[in-house]
Amino acid sequence: MNDETKTPKFIFNCTECGKCCERDVIVYIDDLRDWIEHGLMYTVLPVLSIVGEYGSIAMQLDKQTKDERTVCALYDIEKNSCSLGDNKPLSCRSFPLGYTGKKYIVVDMDCPGLGQGSMTAEKLARMRETATSDYESKQRTQAVLPMLQVLFIKQFSMESQKAMEKLSPDKRAELEKLLKEQ
């Protein structure tokens, strides 16, 4: 069989349907760096949240609901596009291609763009590069974020202790009473 008759295993062309924006959009430290560099952090910060429990947290974009559709808070439903343009989170730019550290996988077989149009070797290489970057950024974030969480908790605890020390004995007793009631 010659190269012209081979069918690529992965064909994808985004239809800009916004289906991928309905999932939880995870954000990595590399995304934050990109947004700071491009002056977009103030656009993202109001809709950025920390999710998860102590020791297992992640950063995630909030969601919005409009006309019974729940999507990423940065997705413009009327325009069918992300308000970040080319600076979408890595997890969005790589979608629906994922990387496990060993192989490439399709993370959403129901994505309408799968099997649409044609796939060039260059486009596939770019998509694989982005999926690899997504994987590597996820690994770096998962290594650093729990340590940052501990540092922030330590700082907040120290500030709380300082504030408690400044309270009068009467105010401290009042506060302790309120806390016991809860």
N, C-alpha and C positions, 0 to 999 in steps of 0.2 A: 504494500500500500504506500503510495507517495504522500508527501506532506500536504498536498491540496485536498486529499480526501479524508484526512484525519479530523475527527471532531474533538475539539478541546473538552476536557472533563468539566471545566468551570467556565461558564459564559455568564457575564453579568453586565448589565447596563442599567443604571439607576433610572427609575421612572418618576422620581420625585413625588411619590405617593404619600410619603410621610409615615408609612407603616412602621419603619424603624424608629421613629420618634415616639411611638407609643410604649416602647420598652423603657425600663429604668436606664437612664444614661449615666454611666459611671465616669468620673473625672479623675485624671491622674495629675501628678505634680508637673509633668511635662506640658500638660494642657495649661496649667496656671502660668507657667513660664511663657508659653506662646501668647496667652492673652495679655499678660503684662507687657510683653515686647510689642504687641500690636495695639496697645491702648484699649483693650476690650474688657479689662478686669472689672471696671465699674458697671459694665453691662451684665456681666456674669454673676458678680458677687451677690446681688439681691436674690438670685434664684439658686444659689449654691448651698447645699446642706451637708451636714455630716450625718451619716446613717450607720446603724449597727450598734453593737454593744461593746463595752470596754474590752480592748485588746483585739477587736475584730471590727474595725470601722472602715468606712469608705466615704469618699466625696461623691455626691450625686446631684444632678440638676433636678430642681423641683418640676412638678407637672402643672398643667393648666387644663381646665375642662371648658370646652366651648361646643355648643350644639351637640351635647351628649358624646363628645369625643375627647378623650384624655390623652394629651401629648406633652412632650417636653415644653417647659415654659419658654424656651427660646425659639420654638417652631412657630412661624407665622402661618396660621391656618389659611388665611385668605390668599396668600401668595404661594402656598405650598413650598416654603423654603425656610431654611434656618437663618435666623437673624445674624449669625456669626459668619455666614458665607464660607470662604475657604478656611476659616479658623475653627471649624467644628472640632469637638473633642475627638481624640484619636479613635475612641471606640466607635464613633459615628463614621469617621472617614474610612475605617477598615470594613465596616459592615457591608455585606453579610459574610465576609471572609474572616475567619479566625485562625489563630496559630496557637498550638499547644506547647510549643517549645521543641517539638519533634516533627509535626506535620501540620499542613493547612487543612482546615475543616470549614464547612458551611455551617454557620451558627443559626441560620433561620431558613429552612427549606421552603417556607411559605412566602419568602420575599418575592414580590411581583417582578423584580428586575432580573431574577435568575432565568437563564435560557433566552433572554431577550437580546436581539441584535447579534453582533459579532464580538470576538475577543481577540485582540492582537497580542503578540508575545510581549510587546512593550507595556501594554496596559496591564496584563497579567503580572508582569514583573513589578510594576508600580503598586498594584494591589497587594501583592505578597510582601513587598517592602513595608507598606503601611500596616499590614496585619502583624508583621514581625515587630515593628515599632510599638504597636499597641500592646503586644505581649510583654516586651521589654519594659515599657513604661509602667505597666501594671505591676510587674515584679518589683521595680524600684519603689513604687508608691507603697506597695504592701510591706516593704521592708522598712520604710521611713515613717509612714503615718502613725503606727502604734507608738513609736518612740516620741513623736511630736505630741501625741495625745497625753502621754505620761508627763511630759514636760509642762504642758498647759495645765493639767490637773494639779501638778506640784505648785505651779505659780499661783493658781487660783486658791489653793489651800493656804499658802503662805499669806496671801493678801487677806483672806478671810480671818486667819489667825491674828494678823495685825489689827484688823478692824475690831475684832472681839476684844483685844487688849485695850483698845481705846474707849470701850464702853464703860460707863459707870456701873457699879455693882447692881444698882436698881434696874438699869436698862438691860444688863446681861441676864438678870433673873427673869425679867419680863420676856426676853427673847427665848430663853430656855423653856419657859412655860408654854409659849406659843408653839415651839417645835415639838414639845411632848404631846400637845393636843393633836397634832397632825399625825 
